Amino acid sequence: MKNTREDILHLAKLSNLSLEESEIEGLQRDLDNIVGYISQLDELNTEGIEPTYQVFEMENVWREDEIKPQDATREELLNLAPAARQDMIQVPKVL
């Protein structure tokens, strides 16, 4: 399947990209090459092969939480913060 100029312009619009006229033909050629490369996967015989969702046979690997005693006082910890106010760490507004 050959990608048309309209396909490239549509993808650019979806991606919120503004393209120069000179870029469209090159992107069309690049996209055709990418789709052609991926279409080679259609030729693979995958009969009898289980789908692979991850390459490591690990599932939900968790570690136990450990309580580690700390000797630092509240004041020492507050002194490590870049900014503190009223015995609390001050952070920039997020919203």
PyMOL Python script that loads the backbone (N, CA, C, O; Angstrom):
from pymol import cmd

cmd.read_pdbstr("""\
ATOM      1  N   MET A   1       0.844  -1.178   0.000  1.00  0.00           N
ATOM      2  CA  MET A   1       0.000   0.000   0.000  1.00  0.00           C
ATOM      3  C   MET A   1       0.889   1.240   0.000  1.00  0.00           C
ATOM      4  O   MET A   1       1.750   1.404   0.864  1.00  0.00           O
ATOM      5  N   LYS A   2       0.671   2.079  -0.950  1.00  0.00           N
ATOM      6  CA  LYS A   2       1.445   3.302  -1.086  1.00  0.00           C
ATOM      7  C   LYS A   2       0.766   4.415  -0.295  1.00  0.00           C
ATOM      8  O   LYS A   2      -0.446   4.606  -0.394  1.00  0.00           O
ATOM      9  N   ASN A   3       1.536   5.130   0.473  1.00  0.00           N
ATOM     10  CA  ASN A   3       1.000   6.263   1.222  1.00  0.00           C
ATOM     11  C   ASN A   3       0.912   7.470   0.303  1.00  0.00           C
ATOM     12  O   ASN A   3       1.838   7.760  -0.455  1.00  0.00           O
ATOM     13  N   THR A   4      -0.208   8.167   0.378  1.00  0.00           N
ATOM     14  CA  THR A   4      -0.418   9.322  -0.486  1.00  0.00           C
ATOM     15  C   THR A   4       0.006  10.604   0.226  1.00  0.00           C
ATOM     16  O   THR A   4       0.290  10.619   1.423  1.00  0.00           O
ATOM     17  N   ARG A   5       0.034  11.644  -0.538  1.00  0.00           N
ATOM     18  CA  ARG A   5       0.338  12.971   0.004  1.00  0.00           C
ATOM     19  C   ARG A   5      -0.687  13.337   1.080  1.00  0.00           C
ATOM     20  O   ARG A   5      -0.350  13.923   2.109  1.00  0.00           O
ATOM     21  N   GLU A   6      -1.951  12.975   0.812  1.00  0.00           N
ATOM     22  CA  GLU A   6      -3.019  13.261   1.770  1.00  0.00           C
ATOM     23  C   GLU A   6      -2.799  12.501   3.082  1.00  0.00           C
ATOM     24  O   GLU A   6      -3.099  13.017   4.158  1.00  0.00           O
ATOM     25  N   ASP A   7      -2.271  11.268   2.988  1.00  0.00           N
ATOM     26  CA  ASP A   7      -1.962  10.499   4.202  1.00  0.00           C
ATOM     27  C   ASP A   7      -0.925  11.239   5.051  1.00  0.00           C
ATOM     28  O   ASP A   7      -1.064  11.343   6.270  1.00  0.00           O
ATOM     29  N   ILE A   8       0.100  11.742   4.398  1.00  0.00           N
ATOM     30  CA  ILE A   8       1.164  12.453   5.113  1.00  0.00           C
ATOM     31  C   ILE A   8       0.615  13.721   5.758  1.00  0.00           C
ATOM     32  O   ILE A   8       0.927  14.022   6.910  1.00  0.00           O
ATOM     33  N   LEU A   9      -0.196  14.458   5.019  1.00  0.00           N
ATOM     34  CA  LEU A   9      -0.778  15.685   5.567  1.00  0.00           C
ATOM     35  C   LEU A   9      -1.719  15.370   6.734  1.00  0.00           C
ATOM     36  O   LEU A   9      -1.775  16.115   7.712  1.00  0.00           O
ATOM     37  N   HIS A  10      -2.453  14.264   6.623  1.00  0.00           N
ATOM     38  CA  HIS A  10      -3.350  13.858   7.710  1.00  0.00           C
ATOM     39  C   HIS A  10      -2.545  13.487   8.956  1.00  0.00           C
ATOM     40  O   HIS A  10      -2.892  13.897  10.063  1.00  0.00           O
ATOM     41  N   LEU A  11      -1.475  12.715   8.780  1.00  0.00           N
ATOM     42  CA  LEU A  11      -0.621  12.350   9.912  1.00  0.00           C
ATOM     43  C   LEU A  11       0.019  13.591  10.542  1.00  0.00           C
ATOM     44  O   LEU A  11       0.136  13.688  11.764  1.00  0.00           O
ATOM     45  N   ALA A  12       0.426  14.521   9.705  1.00  0.00           N
ATOM     46  CA  ALA A  12       1.025  15.759  10.214  1.00  0.00           C
ATOM     47  C   ALA A  12       0.009  16.541  11.039  1.00  0.00           C
ATOM     48  O   ALA A  12       0.346  17.097  12.085  1.00  0.00           O
ATOM     49  N   LYS A  13      -1.231  16.581  10.569  1.00  0.00           N
ATOM     50  CA  LYS A  13      -2.278  17.293  11.307  1.00  0.00           C
ATOM     51  C   LYS A  13      -2.541  16.605  12.647  1.00  0.00           C
ATOM     52  O   LYS A  13      -2.662  17.271  13.675  1.00  0.00           O
ATOM     53  N   LEU A  14      -2.630  15.265  12.634  1.00  0.00           N
ATOM     54  CA  LEU A  14      -2.846  14.523  13.880  1.00  0.00           C
ATOM     55  C   LEU A  14      -1.698  14.739  14.860  1.00  0.00           C
ATOM     56  O   LEU A  14      -1.906  14.762  16.073  1.00  0.00           O
ATOM     57  N   SER A  15      -0.486  14.896  14.328  1.00  0.00           N
ATOM     58  CA  SER A  15       0.702  15.081  15.164  1.00  0.00           C
ATOM     59  C   SER A  15       0.956  16.543  15.498  1.00  0.00           C
ATOM     60  O   SER A  15       1.911  16.874  16.201  1.00  0.00           O
ATOM     61  N   ASN A  16       0.096  17.410  14.990  1.00  0.00           N
ATOM     62  CA  ASN A  16       0.233  18.845  15.217  1.00  0.00           C
ATOM     63  C   ASN A  16       1.573  19.360  14.689  1.00  0.00           C
ATOM     64  O   ASN A  16       2.251  20.159  15.334  1.00  0.00           O
ATOM     65  N   LEU A  17       1.934  18.875  13.492  1.00  0.00           N
ATOM     66  CA  LEU A  17       3.170  19.301  12.842  1.00  0.00           C
ATOM     67  C   LEU A  17       2.839  20.156  11.631  1.00  0.00           C
ATOM     68  O   LEU A  17       1.877  19.882  10.914  1.00  0.00           O
ATOM     69  N   SER A  18       3.623  21.173  11.409  1.00  0.00           N
ATOM     70  CA  SER A  18       3.494  21.933  10.171  1.00  0.00           C
ATOM     71  C   SER A  18       4.671  21.548   9.284  1.00  0.00           C
ATOM     72  O   SER A  18       5.831  21.652   9.684  1.00  0.00           O
ATOM     73  N   LEU A  19       4.352  21.105   8.078  1.00  0.00           N
ATOM     74  CA  LEU A  19       5.383  20.610   7.165  1.00  0.00           C
ATOM     75  C   LEU A  19       5.629  21.602   6.041  1.00  0.00           C
ATOM     76  O   LEU A  19       4.706  22.243   5.538  1.00  0.00           O
ATOM     77  N   GLU A  20       6.882  21.712   5.665  1.00  0.00           N
ATOM     78  CA  GLU A  20       7.240  22.459   4.464  1.00  0.00           C
ATOM     79  C   GLU A  20       6.892  21.583   3.261  1.00  0.00           C
ATOM     80  O   GLU A  20       6.876  20.356   3.361  1.00  0.00           O
ATOM     81  N   GLU A  21       6.620  22.206   2.154  1.00  0.00           N
ATOM     82  CA  GLU A  21       6.286  21.464   0.936  1.00  0.00           C
ATOM     83  C   GLU A  21       7.401  20.488   0.566  1.00  0.00           C
ATOM     84  O   GLU A  21       7.137  19.387   0.084  1.00  0.00           O
ATOM     85  N   SER A  22       8.638  20.899   0.792  1.00  0.00           N
ATOM     86  CA  SER A  22       9.786  20.058   0.430  1.00  0.00           C
ATOM     87  C   SER A  22       9.908  18.820   1.322  1.00  0.00           C
ATOM     88  O   SER A  22      10.567  17.855   0.933  1.00  0.00           O
ATOM     89  N   GLU A  23       9.295  18.825   2.499  1.00  0.00           N
ATOM     90  CA  GLU A  23       9.405  17.700   3.428  1.00  0.00           C
ATOM     91  C   GLU A  23       8.407  16.582   3.129  1.00  0.00           C
ATOM     92  O   GLU A  23       8.639  15.429   3.491  1.00  0.00           O
ATOM     93  N   ILE A  24       7.316  16.915   2.481  1.00  0.00           N
ATOM     94  CA  ILE A  24       6.224  15.953   2.298  1.00  0.00           C
ATOM     95  C   ILE A  24       6.667  14.742   1.494  1.00  0.00           C
ATOM     96  O   ILE A  24       6.397  13.608   1.890  1.00  0.00           O
ATOM     97  N   GLU A  25       7.341  14.962   0.375  1.00  0.00           N
ATOM     98  CA  GLU A  25       7.762  13.834  -0.472  1.00  0.00           C
ATOM     99  C   GLU A  25       8.750  12.924   0.261  1.00  0.00           C
ATOM    100  O   GLU A  25       8.655  11.701   0.165  1.00  0.00           O
ATOM    101  N   GLY A  26       9.691  13.514   0.985  1.00  0.00           N
ATOM    102  CA  GLY A  26      10.657  12.715   1.736  1.00  0.00           C
ATOM    103  C   GLY A  26       9.989  11.894   2.830  1.00  0.00           C
ATOM    104  O   GLY A  26      10.336  10.731   3.035  1.00  0.00           O
ATOM    105  N   LEU A  27       9.032  12.493   3.532  1.00  0.00           N
ATOM    106  CA  LEU A  27       8.312  11.763   4.572  1.00  0.00           C
ATOM    107  C   LEU A  27       7.453  10.656   3.974  1.00  0.00           C
ATOM    108  O   LEU A  27       7.305   9.585   4.563  1.00  0.00           O
ATOM    109  N   GLN A  28       6.893  10.922   2.810  1.00  0.00           N
ATOM    110  CA  GLN A  28       6.098   9.898   2.125  1.00  0.00           C
ATOM    111  C   GLN A  28       6.978   8.698   1.781  1.00  0.00           C
ATOM    112  O   GLN A  28       6.577   7.550   1.971  1.00  0.00           O
ATOM    113  N   ARG A  29       8.162   8.969   1.281  1.00  0.00           N
ATOM    114  CA  ARG A  29       9.108   7.899   0.933  1.00  0.00           C
ATOM    115  C   ARG A  29       9.553   7.146   2.196  1.00  0.00           C
ATOM    116  O   ARG A  29       9.615   5.917   2.199  1.00  0.00           O
ATOM    117  N   ASP A  30       9.861   7.885   3.259  1.00  0.00           N
ATOM    118  CA  ASP A  30      10.281   7.254   4.519  1.00  0.00           C
ATOM    119  C   ASP A  30       9.184   6.367   5.091  1.00  0.00           C
ATOM    120  O   ASP A  30       9.451   5.249   5.532  1.00  0.00           O
ATOM    121  N   LEU A  31       7.951   6.863   5.084  1.00  0.00           N
ATOM    122  CA  LEU A  31       6.837   6.084   5.624  1.00  0.00           C
ATOM    123  C   LEU A  31       6.595   4.834   4.786  1.00  0.00           C
ATOM    124  O   LEU A  31       6.308   3.771   5.336  1.00  0.00           O
ATOM    125  N   ASP A  32       6.705   4.946   3.468  1.00  0.00           N
ATOM    126  CA  ASP A  32       6.571   3.763   2.604  1.00  0.00           C
ATOM    127  C   ASP A  32       7.632   2.723   2.951  1.00  0.00           C
ATOM    128  O   ASP A  32       7.336   1.529   3.004  1.00  0.00           O
ATOM    129  N   ASN A  33       8.863   3.166   3.187  1.00  0.00           N
ATOM    130  CA  ASN A  33       9.941   2.235   3.554  1.00  0.00           C
ATOM    131  C   ASN A  33       9.666   1.562   4.897  1.00  0.00           C
ATOM    132  O   ASN A  33       9.888   0.360   5.049  1.00  0.00           O
ATOM    133  N   ILE A  34       9.189   2.324   5.856  1.00  0.00           N
ATOM    134  CA  ILE A  34       8.899   1.769   7.185  1.00  0.00           C
ATOM    135  C   ILE A  34       7.778   0.741   7.101  1.00  0.00           C
ATOM    136  O   ILE A  34       7.892  -0.355   7.650  1.00  0.00           O
ATOM    137  N   VAL A  35       6.692   1.095   6.413  1.00  0.00           N
ATOM    138  CA  VAL A  35       5.562   0.169   6.283  1.00  0.00           C
ATOM    139  C   VAL A  35       5.984  -1.067   5.499  1.00  0.00           C
ATOM    140  O   VAL A  35       5.557  -2.176   5.821  1.00  0.00           O
ATOM    141  N   GLY A  36       6.809  -0.893   4.484  1.00  0.00           N
ATOM    142  CA  GLY A  36       7.306  -2.042   3.719  1.00  0.00           C
ATOM    143  C   GLY A  36       8.142  -2.970   4.579  1.00  0.00           C
ATOM    144  O   GLY A  36       8.036  -4.191   4.465  1.00  0.00           O
ATOM    145  N   TYR A  37       8.964  -2.402   5.428  1.00  0.00           N
ATOM    146  CA  TYR A  37       9.796  -3.209   6.325  1.00  0.00           C
ATOM    147  C   TYR A  37       8.926  -3.987   7.308  1.00  0.00           C
ATOM    148  O   TYR A  37       9.152  -5.173   7.545  1.00  0.00           O
ATOM    149  N   ILE A  38       7.942  -3.318   7.872  1.00  0.00           N
ATOM    150  CA  ILE A  38       7.061  -3.969   8.842  1.00  0.00           C
ATOM    151  C   ILE A  38       6.198  -5.029   8.168  1.00  0.00           C
ATOM    152  O   ILE A  38       5.875  -6.044   8.785  1.00  0.00           O
ATOM    153  N   SER A  39       5.823  -4.809   6.921  1.00  0.00           N
ATOM    154  CA  SER A  39       4.970  -5.784   6.227  1.00  0.00           C
ATOM    155  C   SER A  39       5.683  -7.111   6.005  1.00  0.00           C
ATOM    156  O   SER A  39       5.035  -8.115   5.709  1.00  0.00           O
ATOM    157  N   GLN A  40       7.006  -7.131   6.143  1.00  0.00           N
ATOM    158  CA  GLN A  40       7.735  -8.397   6.035  1.00  0.00           C
ATOM    159  C   GLN A  40       7.309  -9.367   7.134  1.00  0.00           C
ATOM    160  O   GLN A  40       7.458 -10.580   6.983  1.00  0.00           O
ATOM    161  N   LEU A  41       6.786  -8.849   8.225  1.00  0.00           N
ATOM    162  CA  LEU A  41       6.328  -9.708   9.317  1.00  0.00           C
ATOM    163  C   LEU A  41       5.157 -10.586   8.887  1.00  0.00           C
ATOM    164  O   LEU A  41       4.940 -11.653   9.461  1.00  0.00           O
ATOM    165  N   ASP A  42       4.393 -10.141   7.871  1.00  0.00           N
ATOM    166  CA  ASP A  42       3.279 -10.950   7.372  1.00  0.00           C
ATOM    167  C   ASP A  42       3.762 -12.265   6.776  1.00  0.00           C
ATOM    168  O   ASP A  42       2.999 -13.228   6.709  1.00  0.00           O
ATOM    169  N   GLU A  43       5.005 -12.318   6.346  1.00  0.00           N
ATOM    170  CA  GLU A  43       5.545 -13.514   5.710  1.00  0.00           C
ATOM    171  C   GLU A  43       6.001 -14.563   6.719  1.00  0.00           C
ATOM    172  O   GLU A  43       6.268 -15.702   6.336  1.00  0.00           O
ATOM    173  N   LEU A  44       6.094 -14.210   7.988  1.00  0.00           N
ATOM    174  CA  LEU A  44       6.567 -15.149   8.998  1.00  0.00           C
ATOM    175  C   LEU A  44       5.501 -16.182   9.325  1.00  0.00           C
ATOM    176  O   LEU A  44       4.321 -15.857   9.461  1.00  0.00           O
ATOM    177  N   ASN A  45       5.933 -17.430   9.449  1.00  0.00           N
ATOM    178  CA  ASN A  45       5.033 -18.494   9.863  1.00  0.00           C
ATOM    179  C   ASN A  45       5.093 -18.585  11.387  1.00  0.00           C
ATOM    180  O   ASN A  45       6.090 -19.032  11.953  1.00  0.00           O
ATOM    181  N   THR A  46       4.027 -18.161  12.034  1.00  0.00           N
ATOM    182  CA  THR A  46       3.999 -18.159  13.497  1.00  0.00           C
ATOM    183  C   THR A  46       3.067 -19.232  14.046  1.00  0.00           C
ATOM    184  O   THR A  46       2.681 -19.190  15.215  1.00  0.00           O
ATOM    185  N   GLU A  47       2.712 -20.179  13.212  1.00  0.00           N
ATOM    186  CA  GLU A  47       1.809 -21.244  13.657  1.00  0.00           C
ATOM    187  C   GLU A  47       2.482 -22.077  14.749  1.00  0.00           C
ATOM    188  O   GLU A  47       3.618 -22.522  14.589  1.00  0.00           O
ATOM    189  N   GLY A  48       1.783 -22.277  15.840  1.00  0.00           N
ATOM    190  CA  GLY A  48       2.312 -23.071  16.942  1.00  0.00           C
ATOM    191  C   GLY A  48       3.236 -22.310  17.874  1.00  0.00           C
ATOM    192  O   GLY A  48       3.776 -22.894  18.814  1.00  0.00           O
ATOM    193  N   ILE A  49       3.427 -21.037  17.640  1.00  0.00           N
ATOM    194  CA  ILE A  49       4.303 -20.229  18.502  1.00  0.00           C
ATOM    195  C   ILE A  49       3.426 -19.381  19.413  1.00  0.00           C
ATOM    196  O   ILE A  49       2.568 -18.628  18.953  1.00  0.00           O
ATOM    197  N   GLU A  50       3.660 -19.520  20.710  1.00  0.00           N
ATOM    198  CA  GLU A  50       2.889 -18.753  21.685  1.00  0.00           C
ATOM    199  C   GLU A  50       3.263 -17.273  21.611  1.00  0.00           C
ATOM    200  O   GLU A  50       4.431 -16.938  21.413  1.00  0.00           O
ATOM    201  N   PRO A  51       2.282 -16.389  21.767  1.00  0.00           N
ATOM    202  CA  PRO A  51       2.596 -14.956  21.791  1.00  0.00           C
ATOM    203  C   PRO A  51       3.534 -14.626  22.953  1.00  0.00           C
ATOM    204  O   PRO A  51       3.426 -15.204  24.034  1.00  0.00           O
ATOM    205  N   THR A  52       4.445 -13.698  22.717  1.00  0.00           N
ATOM    206  CA  THR A  52       5.387 -13.271  23.741  1.00  0.00           C
ATOM    207  C   THR A  52       5.029 -11.851  24.154  1.00  0.00           C
ATOM    208  O   THR A  52       5.012 -10.934  23.333  1.00  0.00           O
ATOM    209  N   TYR A  53       4.746 -11.688  25.435  1.00  0.00           N
ATOM    210  CA  TYR A  53       4.401 -10.368  25.935  1.00  0.00           C
ATOM    211  C   TYR A  53       5.584  -9.712  26.615  1.00  0.00           C
ATOM    212  O   TYR A  53       5.649  -8.486  26.713  1.00  0.00           O
ATOM    213  N   GLN A  54       6.509 -10.511  27.079  1.00  0.00           N
ATOM    214  CA  GLN A  54       7.750  -9.996  27.634  1.00  0.00           C
ATOM    215  C   GLN A  54       8.802 -11.089  27.510  1.00  0.00           C
ATOM    216  O   GLN A  54       8.473 -12.275  27.487  1.00  0.00           O
ATOM    217  N   VAL A  55      10.046 -10.697  27.433  1.00  0.00           N
ATOM    218  CA  VAL A  55      11.101 -11.674  27.187  1.00  0.00           C
ATOM    219  C   VAL A  55      11.652 -12.291  28.458  1.00  0.00           C
ATOM    220  O   VAL A  55      12.320 -13.324  28.400  1.00  0.00           O
ATOM    221  N   PHE A  56      11.391 -11.686  29.595  1.00  0.00           N
ATOM    222  CA  PHE A  56      11.847 -12.252  30.857  1.00  0.00           C
ATOM    223  C   PHE A  56      10.677 -12.966  31.512  1.00  0.00           C
ATOM    224  O   PHE A  56       9.556 -12.457  31.510  1.00  0.00           O
ATOM    225  N   GLU A  57      10.926 -14.113  32.056  1.00  0.00           N
ATOM    226  CA  GLU A  57       9.849 -14.868  32.681  1.00  0.00           C
ATOM    227  C   GLU A  57       9.660 -14.429  34.132  1.00  0.00           C
ATOM    228  O   GLU A  57       9.690 -15.243  35.055  1.00  0.00           O
ATOM    229  N   MET A  58       9.467 -13.137  34.307  1.00  0.00           N
ATOM    230  CA  MET A  58       9.258 -12.589  35.641  1.00  0.00           C
ATOM    231  C   MET A  58       7.850 -12.011  35.687  1.00  0.00           C
ATOM    232  O   MET A  58       7.368 -11.418  34.722  1.00  0.00           O
ATOM    233  N   GLU A  59       7.217 -12.197  36.815  1.00  0.00           N
ATOM    234  CA  GLU A  59       5.874 -11.676  36.953  1.00  0.00           C
ATOM    235  C   GLU A  59       5.712 -11.071  38.336  1.00  0.00           C
ATOM    236  O   GLU A  59       5.918 -11.748  39.343  1.00  0.00           O
ATOM    237  N   ASN A  60       5.346  -9.809  38.386  1.00  0.00           N
ATOM    238  CA  ASN A  60       5.093  -9.129  39.659  1.00  0.00           C
ATOM    239  C   ASN A  60       6.179  -9.405  40.692  1.00  0.00           C
ATOM    240  O   ASN A  60       5.921  -9.981  41.749  1.00  0.00           O
ATOM    241  N   VAL A  61       7.377  -8.991  40.371  1.00  0.00           N
ATOM    242  CA  VAL A  61       8.494  -9.180  41.294  1.00  0.00           C
ATOM    243  C   VAL A  61       8.490  -8.020  42.284  1.00  0.00           C
ATOM    244  O   VAL A  61       8.712  -6.868  41.912  1.00  0.00           O
ATOM    245  N   TRP A  62       8.237  -8.338  43.528  1.00  0.00           N
ATOM    246  CA  TRP A  62       8.172  -7.339  44.578  1.00  0.00           C
ATOM    247  C   TRP A  62       9.225  -7.633  45.628  1.00  0.00           C
ATOM    248  O   TRP A  62       9.709  -8.759  45.731  1.00  0.00           O
ATOM    249  N   ARG A  63       9.567  -6.657  46.381  1.00  0.00           N
ATOM    250  CA  ARG A  63      10.457  -6.870  47.510  1.00  0.00           C
ATOM    251  C   ARG A  63       9.695  -6.503  48.769  1.00  0.00           C
ATOM    252  O   ARG A  63       8.764  -5.698  48.739  1.00  0.00           O
ATOM    253  N   GLU A  64      10.090  -7.085  49.838  1.00  0.00           N
ATOM    254  CA  GLU A  64       9.459  -6.782  51.120  1.00  0.00           C
ATOM    255  C   GLU A  64       9.901  -5.402  51.594  1.00  0.00           C
ATOM    256  O   GLU A  64      11.060  -5.022  51.427  1.00  0.00           O
ATOM    257  N   ASP A  65       8.989  -4.670  52.177  1.00  0.00           N
ATOM    258  CA  ASP A  65       9.339  -3.386  52.777  1.00  0.00           C
ATOM    259  C   ASP A  65      10.137  -3.633  54.047  1.00  0.00           C
ATOM    260  O   ASP A  65       9.811  -4.508  54.848  1.00  0.00           O
ATOM    261  N   GLU A  66      11.175  -2.852  54.209  1.00  0.00           N
ATOM    262  CA  GLU A  66      11.988  -2.966  55.414  1.00  0.00           C
ATOM    263  C   GLU A  66      11.948  -1.643  56.169  1.00  0.00           C
ATOM    264  O   GLU A  66      12.090  -0.570  55.582  1.00  0.00           O
ATOM    265  N   ILE A  67      11.755  -1.738  57.441  1.00  0.00           N
ATOM    266  CA  ILE A  67      11.822  -0.542  58.283  1.00  0.00           C
ATOM    267  C   ILE A  67      13.268  -0.378  58.713  1.00  0.00           C
ATOM    268  O   ILE A  67      13.845  -1.256  59.354  1.00  0.00           O
ATOM    269  N   LYS A  68      13.845   0.761  58.351  1.00  0.00           N
ATOM    270  CA  LYS A  68      15.233   1.029  58.712  1.00  0.00           C
ATOM    271  C   LYS A  68      15.246   2.175  59.716  1.00  0.00           C
ATOM    272  O   LYS A  68      14.775   3.272  59.417  1.00  0.00           O
ATOM    273  N   PRO A  69      15.774   1.924  60.884  1.00  0.00           N
ATOM    274  CA  PRO A  69      15.800   2.990  61.894  1.00  0.00           C
ATOM    275  C   PRO A  69      16.680   4.156  61.439  1.00  0.00           C
ATOM    276  O   PRO A  69      17.744   3.962  60.851  1.00  0.00           O
ATOM    277  N   GLN A  70      16.213   5.357  61.722  1.00  0.00           N
ATOM    278  CA  GLN A  70      16.942   6.568  61.371  1.00  0.00           C
ATOM    279  C   GLN A  70      17.295   7.327  62.646  1.00  0.00           C
ATOM    280  O   GLN A  70      16.470   7.469  63.549  1.00  0.00           O
ATOM    281  N   ASP A  71      18.507   7.803  62.703  1.00  0.00           N
ATOM    282  CA  ASP A  71      18.948   8.560  63.867  1.00  0.00           C
ATOM    283  C   ASP A  71      18.782  10.065  63.674  1.00  0.00           C
ATOM    284  O   ASP A  71      18.984  10.842  64.608  1.00  0.00           O
ATOM    285  N   ALA A  72      18.413  10.474  62.458  1.00  0.00           N
ATOM    286  CA  ALA A  72      18.311  11.903  62.180  1.00  0.00           C
ATOM    287  C   ALA A  72      17.089  12.491  62.877  1.00  0.00           C
ATOM    288  O   ALA A  72      16.037  11.858  62.973  1.00  0.00           O
ATOM    289  N   THR A  73      17.257  13.704  63.355  1.00  0.00           N
ATOM    290  CA  THR A  73      16.137  14.401  63.995  1.00  0.00           C
ATOM    291  C   THR A  73      15.323  15.121  62.928  1.00  0.00           C
ATOM    292  O   THR A  73      15.772  15.291  61.794  1.00  0.00           O
ATOM    293  N   ARG A  74      14.140  15.534  63.303  1.00  0.00           N
ATOM    294  CA  ARG A  74      13.274  16.272  62.391  1.00  0.00           C
ATOM    295  C   ARG A  74      13.987  17.535  61.893  1.00  0.00           C
ATOM    296  O   ARG A  74      13.917  17.868  60.710  1.00  0.00           O
ATOM    297  N   GLU A  75      14.660  18.221  62.791  1.00  0.00           N
ATOM    298  CA  GLU A  75      15.367  19.453  62.432  1.00  0.00           C
ATOM    299  C   GLU A  75      16.482  19.178  61.418  1.00  0.00           C
ATOM    300  O   GLU A  75      16.657  19.941  60.468  1.00  0.00           O
ATOM    301  N   GLU A  76      17.227  18.102  61.613  1.00  0.00           N
ATOM    302  CA  GLU A  76      18.302  17.756  60.673  1.00  0.00           C
ATOM    303  C   GLU A  76      17.735  17.456  59.288  1.00  0.00           C
ATOM    304  O   GLU A  76      18.306  17.868  58.279  1.00  0.00           O
ATOM    305  N   LEU A  77      16.620  16.745  59.238  1.00  0.00           N
ATOM    306  CA  LEU A  77      16.003  16.432  57.952  1.00  0.00           C
ATOM    307  C   LEU A  77      15.463  17.681  57.274  1.00  0.00           C
ATOM    308  O   LEU A  77      15.602  17.830  56.060  1.00  0.00           O
ATOM    309  N   LEU A  78      14.854  18.574  58.030  1.00  0.00           N
ATOM    310  CA  LEU A  78      14.358  19.821  57.455  1.00  0.00           C
ATOM    311  C   LEU A  78      15.499  20.681  56.930  1.00  0.00           C
ATOM    312  O   LEU A  78      15.329  21.388  55.937  1.00  0.00           O
ATOM    313  N   ASN A  79      16.651  20.633  57.575  1.00  0.00           N
ATOM    314  CA  ASN A  79      17.812  21.398  57.115  1.00  0.00           C
ATOM    315  C   ASN A  79      18.354  20.872  55.789  1.00  0.00           C
ATOM    316  O   ASN A  79      19.041  21.601  55.074  1.00  0.00           O
ATOM    317  N   LEU A  80      18.060  19.632  55.454  1.00  0.00           N
ATOM    318  CA  LEU A  80      18.506  19.067  54.177  1.00  0.00           C
ATOM    319  C   LEU A  80      17.638  19.529  53.008  1.00  0.00           C
ATOM    320  O   LEU A  80      18.073  19.480  51.857  1.00  0.00           O
ATOM    321  N   ALA A  81      16.429  19.970  53.292  1.00  0.00           N
ATOM    322  CA  ALA A  81      15.502  20.395  52.243  1.00  0.00           C
ATOM    323  C   ALA A  81      15.927  21.745  51.682  1.00  0.00           C
ATOM    324  O   ALA A  81      16.459  22.579  52.415  1.00  0.00           O
ATOM    325  N   PRO A  82      15.699  21.974  50.381  1.00  0.00           N
ATOM    326  CA  PRO A  82      16.048  23.272  49.794  1.00  0.00           C
ATOM    327  C   PRO A  82      15.270  24.423  50.423  1.00  0.00           C
ATOM    328  O   PRO A  82      15.786  25.534  50.540  1.00  0.00           O
ATOM    329  N   ALA A  83      14.014  24.153  50.834  1.00  0.00           N
ATOM    330  CA  ALA A  83      13.213  25.206  51.468  1.00  0.00           C
ATOM    331  C   ALA A  83      12.285  24.558  52.489  1.00  0.00           C
ATOM    332  O   ALA A  83      11.704  23.502  52.240  1.00  0.00           O
ATOM    333  N   ALA A  84      12.159  25.204  53.632  1.00  0.00           N
ATOM    334  CA  ALA A  84      11.258  24.708  54.680  1.00  0.00           C
ATOM    335  C   ALA A  84      10.555  25.896  55.305  1.00  0.00           C
ATOM    336  O   ALA A  84      11.104  26.995  55.382  1.00  0.00           O
ATOM    337  N   ARG A  85       9.316  25.655  55.754  1.00  0.00           N
ATOM    338  CA  ARG A  85       8.542  26.714  56.394  1.00  0.00           C
ATOM    339  C   ARG A  85       7.607  26.077  57.413  1.00  0.00           C
ATOM    340  O   ARG A  85       6.914  25.112  57.094  1.00  0.00           O
ATOM    341  N   GLN A  86       7.579  26.584  58.593  1.00  0.00           N
ATOM    342  CA  GLN A  86       6.706  26.103  59.671  1.00  0.00           C
ATOM    343  C   GLN A  86       6.883  24.602  59.909  1.00  0.00           C
ATOM    344  O   GLN A  86       5.904  23.861  59.991  1.00  0.00           O
ATOM    345  N   ASP A  87       8.113  24.169  60.016  1.00  0.00           N
ATOM    346  CA  ASP A  87       8.442  22.757  60.265  1.00  0.00           C
ATOM    347  C   ASP A  87       7.942  21.808  59.176  1.00  0.00           C
ATOM    348  O   ASP A  87       7.664  20.639  59.446  1.00  0.00           O
ATOM    349  N   MET A  88       7.830  22.314  57.944  1.00  0.00           N
ATOM    350  CA  MET A  88       7.436  21.476  56.806  1.00  0.00           C
ATOM    351  C   MET A  88       8.349  21.784  55.627  1.00  0.00           C
ATOM    352  O   MET A  88       8.870  22.893  55.503  1.00  0.00           O
ATOM    353  N   ILE A  89       8.535  20.794  54.769  1.00  0.00           N
ATOM    354  CA  ILE A  89       9.317  21.009  53.550  1.00  0.00           C
ATOM    355  C   ILE A  89       8.447  21.775  52.569  1.00  0.00           C
ATOM    356  O   ILE A  89       7.300  21.401  52.323  1.00  0.00           O
ATOM    357  N   GLN A  90       8.992  22.842  52.012  1.00  0.00           N
ATOM    358  CA  GLN A  90       8.259  23.672  51.067  1.00  0.00           C
ATOM    359  C   GLN A  90       8.640  23.255  49.650  1.00  0.00           C
ATOM    360  O   GLN A  90       9.820  23.167  49.312  1.00  0.00           O
ATOM    361  N   VAL A  91       7.619  22.999  48.823  1.00  0.00           N
ATOM    362  CA  VAL A  91       7.841  22.593  47.433  1.00  0.00           C
ATOM    363  C   VAL A  91       7.112  23.564  46.513  1.00  0.00           C
ATOM    364  O   VAL A  91       6.180  24.242  46.947  1.00  0.00           O
ATOM    365  N   PRO A  92       7.523  23.641  45.248  1.00  0.00           N
ATOM    366  CA  PRO A  92       6.830  24.532  44.310  1.00  0.00           C
ATOM    367  C   PRO A  92       5.403  24.040  44.048  1.00  0.00           C
ATOM    368  O   PRO A  92       5.107  22.853  44.180  1.00  0.00           O
ATOM    369  N   LYS A  93       4.534  24.968  43.676  1.00  0.00           N
ATOM    370  CA  LYS A  93       3.164  24.603  43.320  1.00  0.00           C
ATOM    371  C   LYS A  93       3.191  23.703  42.090  1.00  0.00           C
ATOM    372  O   LYS A  93       3.980  23.911  41.169  1.00  0.00           O
ATOM    373  N   VAL A  94       2.320  22.708  42.090  1.00  0.00           N
ATOM    374  CA  VAL A  94       2.256  21.781  40.961  1.00  0.00           C
ATOM    375  C   VAL A  94       1.146  22.185  40.007  1.00  0.00           C
ATOM    376  O   VAL A  94       1.310  22.107  38.789  1.00  0.00           O
ATOM    377  N   LEU A  95       0.046  22.605  40.542  1.00  0.00           N
ATOM    378  CA  LEU A  95      -1.090  22.994  39.692  1.00  0.00           C
ATOM    379  C   LEU A  95      -1.234  24.486  39.649  1.00  0.00           C
ATOM    380  O   LEU A  95      -2.134  25.001  38.985  1.00  0.00           O
TER     381      LEU A  95
END
""", "prot")
cmd.dss("prot")
cmd.show_as("cartoon", "prot")
cmd.util.cbc("prot")
cmd.orient("prot")
